[in-house]
Amino acid sequence: MVKQIQQTTRKKAVEQLVKCLIYNNLAK
């Protein structure tokens, strides 16, 4: 259960990171 929550949190964090990278690339 705890591992599943950690994986979900990490997945969301990665998605946020990807969105930030894409946004920064578009902003250039």
N, C-alpha and C positions, 0 to 999 in steps of 0.2 A: 504493500500500500504506500509506504513512505517513498520507496524507489519510484513508483509510478508518478507520484506528485512531483518529485525532483525532476524526472524526465520531462513532464509537462511544463514545468517552470523553465527548464533549460530550453525546451523547444520554443516557448514564447519569447524568451530572451534572444534566441538566435533570430527569430522572425523580426523582432524589433531592430536588431543589429543590421539585418539585411535591408530593412526599410530605410534605416538611417543612411546606409552606404548608397543605396539607389537615390535617395533624396539629395545627398551631397553631390553625387555625380551629375544629377539633373541641374543642380543649382550652379554648377561651374559654367 
